């Protein structure tokens, strides 16, 4: 469980607010304002499996966190200017709940394999294709696959090493804004820049 520390430093806070505002304005004009794809995903099932003193224990999830029936938002976008692919899944109604993000730069883009682009970083990996998406970071993984037109399904898994446990939930997703083809084509252009075809 994370704790938030609230520093009471008015002068520093004012300066930080100005810095954040300026940064937000800069980002809004440097390519981060590119359109964002959106899927609304319903949690269909979930569970938490642990073991203690050699005995398995099963739970339905975490307290004050996401639950079966909740709607999560999966968003994705890429900036042709900054060349960064952003993907994240969040719970829009519960700030204490899930917020899992993957950010992948041009330097981490690998060669295309089987119509899926992959990114490989030191501590995280990502994949983006027309039929498959993956975020893998620090012991957590989200895998999503298209199963019909713009409908996708997915599974999220988190390894809890401290408690010797695994937490998971499954998703059924519908696009509110489908930009899979557009993002794929932008990554394809960046891929061809990084790995030009030999004549």
Residue pairs with C-beta under 8 A, 6 or more apart in sequence:
7 13
27 33
30 79
30 81
30 82
31 79
31 80
31 81
31 82
32 79
32 82
34 77
34 78
34 79
34 80
35 77
35 177
35 179
35 182
36 75
36 76
36 77
36 177
36 179
37 75
37 76
37 77
37 175
37 177
37 178
37 179
37 180
37 182
37 183
38 73
38 74
38 75
38 175
38 176
38 177
39 73
39 74
39 75
39 152
39 173
39 174
39 175
39 176
40 71
40 72
40 73
40 173
40 174
40 176
41 71
41 72
41 73
41 74
41 89
41 152
41 154
41 171
41 172
41 173
41 174
42 69
42 70
42 71
42 72
42 171
42 172
42 173
43 66
43 67
43 68
43 69
43 70
43 71
43 72
43 169
43 170
43 171
44 68
44 169
44 170
44 171
44 172
45 68
45 169
45 170
46 60
46 61
46 66
46 67
46 68
46 167
46 168
46 169
46 170
47 58
47 59
47 60
47 61
47 167
47 168
47 169
48 58
48 59
48 60
48 61
48 62
48 160
48 165
48 166
48 167
48 168
49 56
49 57
49 58
49 59
49 165
49 166
49 167
50 56
50 57
50 59
50 160
50 163
50 164
50 165
50 166
51 57
51 164
51 165
52 164
60 67
60 68
61 67
61 68
61 167
61 169
62 167
64 94
64 96
64 97
65 94
65 96
65 97
65 98
66 72
66 91
66 94
66 97
66 98
66 169
68 169
70 91
70 93
70 94
70 97
71 92
71 93
72 89
72 90
72 91
72 92
72 98
72 171
73 89
73 90
73 91
73 92
74 87
74 88
74 89
74 144
74 154
74 173
75 86
75 87
75 88
75 89
75 90
76 85
76 86
76 87
76 88
76 128
76 133
76 179
76 183
77 85
77 86
77 179
77 183
78 84
78 85
78 86
78 183
78 186
78 187
78 190
80 186
80 189
80 190
83 105
83 106
83 190
84 103
84 104
84 105
84 106
85 102
85 103
85 104
85 119
85 126
85 128
85 183
85 187
86 101
86 102
86 103
86 104
87 101
87 102
87 104
87 126
87 128
87 133
87 135
88 99
88 100
88 101
88 102
88 135
89 98
89 99
89 100
89 135
89 142
89 156
90 97
90 98
90 99
90 100
91 97
91 98
91 99
98 156
100 135
100 137
100 140
100 142
100 156
101 135
102 124
102 126
102 135
102 136
102 137
104 119
104 121
104 124
104 126
105 119
106 190
106 194
108 119
108 120
108 121
108 126
109 117
109 118
109 119
109 187
109 190
109 191
109 194
110 117
110 118
110 119
110 120
111 191
111 195
112 188
112 191
112 195
114 129
115 129
115 130
115 131
116 127
116 128
116 129
116 131
116 132
117 127
117 128
117 129
117 184
117 187
117 188
117 191
118 125
118 126
118 127
119 125
119 126
119 127
119 128
123 137
123 138
124 135
124 136
124 137
124 138
125 134
125 136
125 137
126 134
126 135
126 136
127 133
127 134
128 183
128 184
128 187
129 184
130 146
130 180
130 181
130 184
131 145
131 146
132 143
132 144
132 145
132 146
133 142
133 143
133 144
133 145
133 152
133 154
134 141
134 142
134 143
134 144
135 141
135 142
136 142
139 158
139 159
139 161
140 156
140 157
140 158
140 159
141 156
141 157
141 158
142 154
142 155
142 156
143 154
143 155
144 152
144 153
144 154
144 171
144 173
145 152
145 153
145 154
146 152
146 180
147 153
150 174
150 175
150 178
150 180
151 172
151 173
151 174
151 175
152 171
152 173
152 175
153 170
153 171
153 172
153 173
154 170
154 171
154 173
155 168
155 169
155 170
155 171
156 168
156 169
156 171
157 166
157 167
157 168
158 166
158 167
158 168
159 165
159 166
160 166
160 167
